[in-house]
Amino acid sequence: MRLITEADVAAVLDPGSAARVLHAAFAQHGRGQAQVLARHRATRTLDGAALAISAMGAILDADGELPAVLGTKVYSARNGRYHFLVSLFSAATGAPLATLEANEFTRLRTAAASAVAADLLAQPEAKTLAIFGAGIQARAHAEALMQVRRFAHVLVCARSGAEAFAAELGGRAVDAATAAAEADVIVTATRSPTPLFDGALVKPGAFVAAVGSSTRAARELDDALLDRAALIAVEWRTAAEQEAGDLVDSAPERWAELGELLVTPHPRGPQDIVVYKSVGIGLEDVALARFVAHRLGVC
């Protein structure tokens, strides 16, 4: 069994590759060829520190040169700081193949999944991108989404660092109302426990990706936006039901899993608002771990 380090991961995985891998993995899930293990958490406070241990995973069928695998992601949190590992097993033998340090592809995988959703569901002519947040995920999303749409304008709204981040992107720092009203594609990548903007401001035809929260107690989107959405895409219904605070009061009949939409595209009108809500699922981590391990000759 091999230990695959962060440096190994960075050497073979980039945003474009990550998006292609996740497109294939979600399509496999949509065809019923992948099983997902829901996230489980245990928490406590010890010596004044807030601790948590979480685990999630998936089983993937073979896909071309990529073998069938089983995998789990486990990660620790201490006062909001995270460390990630993925263990990968052969489906053919059950034997362990590798343990991967997973901070790098955890950074990439959420944005790569959003890129898959945006490429499928955002209007082809989308020209203005708005990003709420200026942290790791906000930056990863800017990089990933610019590979699937040719944005002429980029807007950044953040509590801190907005001016510097906007300058890096050749965009401008704006307030929440401006970002919500002007954008064709909106990404919310914050830790806000409450909605970031008035959903009534969002223009018809917009695509909104909410990726910042994965607990039922936090939400970045308000009911006004969700009520206007013609379609709400989720990674996996089970995870969304358990963890998506944004969707607590939304209508499940308007939900669709991303894999289902890849296999059987959902027609959308030019004025339809589409929301993609991500909480992160083990399918993404195991798919990327398998790709990295294969590129490194492990499987």
Sequence and secondary structure as in RCSB ss.txt:
>XXXX:A:sequence
MRLITEADVAAVLDPGSAARVLHAAFAQHGRGQAQVLARHRATRTLDGAALAISAMGAILDADGELPAVLGTKVY
SARNGRYHFLVSLFSAATGAPLATLEANEFTRLRTAAASAVAADLLAQPEAKTLAIFGAGIQARAHAEALMQVRR
FAHVLVCARSGAEAFAAELGGRAVDAATAAAEADVIVTATRSPTPLFDGALVKPGAFVAAVGSSTRAARELDDAL
LDRAALIAVEWRTAAEQEAGDLVDSAPERWAELGELLVTPHPRGPQDIVVYKSVGIGLEDVALARFVAHRLGVC
>XXXX:A:secstr
 EEE HHHHHHH  HHHHHHHHHHHHHHHHTT EEEEEEEEEEEEETTEEEEEEEEEEEE  BTTB  EEEEEEE
EEETTEEEEEEEEEETTT  EEEEEE HHHHHHHHHHHHHHHHHHHS TT  EEEEE  SHHHHHHHHHHTTTS 
 SEEEEE SSSHHHHHHHHT EE  HHHHHHH SEEEE S  SS  S GGGS TT EEEE S  STT  SS HHH
HHHEEEEEES HHHHHHH GGGTTS GGGEEEHHHHHHS     TT EEEEE    HHHHHHHHHHHHHHTT  
